Each structure stands twice: as structure tokens, then as C-alpha cells.
Amino acid sequence: MIDERAVEIWNDELEELFLRTGHRFRRVEPRRRMRDYIRGLLGPVGRKNGWQLAEYAGHRTPDRLQRLLNGARWDADELRDDLQHYVAERLGEPDGILILDDTGFLKKGTTSAGVQRQYSGSTAGRTENCQIGVFAAYATTHGRALVDRELYLPKTWTDDRDRCRAAHIPNERTFATKPDLAKAMVLRAIASPLPIAWVTADAAYGQEWRLRHMLEETSLGYVLAVPKSQQVPHFGRIDHLFSQAPDEAWERRSCGDGAKGPRVYHWAALQITPIEDFDDEMPTHQRWALARRSINKPEEIAYYLAYAPLGTTIEHLVRVAGTRWAIEEAFQAAKNECGLDQYEVRRYTGWMRHITLAMLAHAFLAVMAVDAAAKGAAETVPASRPSPWQKFGGSWQLATHPSPFTSPSSAHAR
């Protein structure tokens, strides 16, 4: 039996979302087509391509919906700004976390903007012919939603301006790495109404020192995964550092709930001494190195660098690290439920528009889920090297020792 009240709440919220965003479409025709498109993305449509969305909307052909994506006059970035306002209002919390990651969109041919054979980890786990989108998601205890996006353009594209013009790629779009695109999204998020306290990402982004430096300059906390070869100030490789951690430094902690319950690992955390050239005499933040070790497979260890306000607990850092999985869940939901990857456009503008509309539909579902929940709830280091691990005041800290690349005897000689 249909819950008529639930249907009414759904329709009222969707109508409010349309009123929020309708002013971005100056003419009545594209405004109506936007509504049709969003309703189709949210509706029971088998595959959310042009023909099936058009059929769901009652159109004889997909021409009008294709015109919305490729020819109508409206700015997808302005709609993204409205999306961020919506998410900030309905999901925002002061301790909000911005998550950075990319995902692939498998494609045939060579004409779709940005397409080439490239590695797509989250989609295929191998090199495939695909487009790559870099995304930012916003997560709080209320929910999570995708809030920004950029299409990654390999050098094979940006070095061929004729090819770019054929795909309607703007002249100002030159080559930018994925971390560069992520930095731009962070800056936009800071300027938006989204209340953000933390940034997290996987090692592809965490290893980029320019991104970490930018976050520190803006006083944003971060917990970023890094590769095992990552250098830790005053010591060396991060995996060497944690190979010397005493057994009691590893503690069982949950980094949040997963599909099968709490995600529990052994975690070790170490405070890093200030960096003289970067830190003020009275710093407001503290750097950390963290490691997450599988309980069942202890050889599987992930590493992180963190930057956090003074007084931040290890539990909090672990929780932020665990939140990174929220963007994977958002990708899956947006693809399965809102057709994020089911587009049939080749031009840059069409990609940006479809992706933004699908993100808006996903944000709507995230808000409705929150409302429904609220309602229902009324490598090894030589043993001769001195250990850098010491415990002060209840937390593990990096002790002052000679550089691991300098023998103790030569250090004393100086």
C-alpha cells in the first residue's frame, strides 16, 4: 500500500529543490526539461539514457532532453553552487568533512571529452578506455552527498587544441593533475556555505605535498592516506617509523560502521615535532602520523599524515580517516540510483551538465534519507637504530634522534 503522506513529503521537497534552482534556467522550456530530467533520474527507469528518460517524461523523442544537455543556455557551475547551498542547509555540521576522490566512466571510441586508455581504480581496477572525473563529497553525521566535480583531461587532450575544440572544451582548460583539480574544489568549498573542518582522501591525493600545504595555510584539518614510502619530518619513511612501534602502541579502534558493522583495525598514532620553517612559535595545530593495521592480516598496513587542532583526540583522527569510504558509497549510490554513469554525451559541456544534475538528484535522495531516519528515530628497520617512539603525557610522540641517514657516531662527532 502506498504511503500517501510519504509521497506528499517527497513531492514537496522535490518542488522546493526545483524552486531553489529554477532561476538558473532563464527560459521556461529548459526549466521544464530540467525538472523532467531530474524526475527521470529519480524515477524507476531501467537505464537512464536519453531515450528511456524521454519516455518516462512523456516525450516522443529525446531531442528536448539532449538540447538541455548540449544546447540550452545555462551554467552547470551555478547549479553546483545551488547544490552546495542545499547540502549545507540540510546536511551541514560544523565538523563537516570534505572527501576527495576520482571515479571512472567506461566509454567506447576516442571522441568523448577526456577519454583515453587510463587507469580506473574504483570502476574497473585496471587500465580501460574511460573518462575520469574528480569529485568532492561532503559528509557529516547526517549524511553524505557529492558537491563538486571536474573532468580530468589527459595531456593527449590538452596538447591537441583542435581535438579540444571539437569536444567543446573551453580554451582556459589546460592540463591539470588530479590533485590540482582537487585543490581547486577545496578552495571553492571553503568559499561556499559548506561548514568544513576536515579534508580526507586516499594516497593518490595525500602524497601531494602542495595539497597538504594549502590545507595547512587555510587552517583546515586533514587526515590523508599516503604511500608507505612517504617521508616523515625528522625521521624518514613512514613504514620504517611504524615498524618500530611497540606492541602497546597499537590499539583496537573502530573507524566507523560499514556494511557488516563496525570497521575495527589496530591503529597507532604518533605526534610529529613541529617543522621550524613552517610552524609558528605558538602553533594552533599538531601534525600526526597514523597507521591502520588489519587485525586478521597484520601485514596489511595503511598509512596517513594528519594535521589537527591542538587537543584533537586519536579517536577523532581515526573517525575522519574512516569517513573516506563515504565517497565510495556516494559514487555507488549516484551511479545505481541516479544514473551518474549512464549518460550519452560526448562534449565537455554535456558531461558537466549531466553529472551536475545527477549529483543534485543524489543530494535530494540523501536529504530524504536523513528526513526519513529522523522520523523513524523520534618495510623493517635495523635493530641497532634507536627507537623514535616515546610516550609523553599519554600520547606517543616522535623523540629527538639523529637522522636515520646519519650514523649515531658521526652525529656525536659534530
Disulfide bonds with the S-S distance in Angstrom:
none
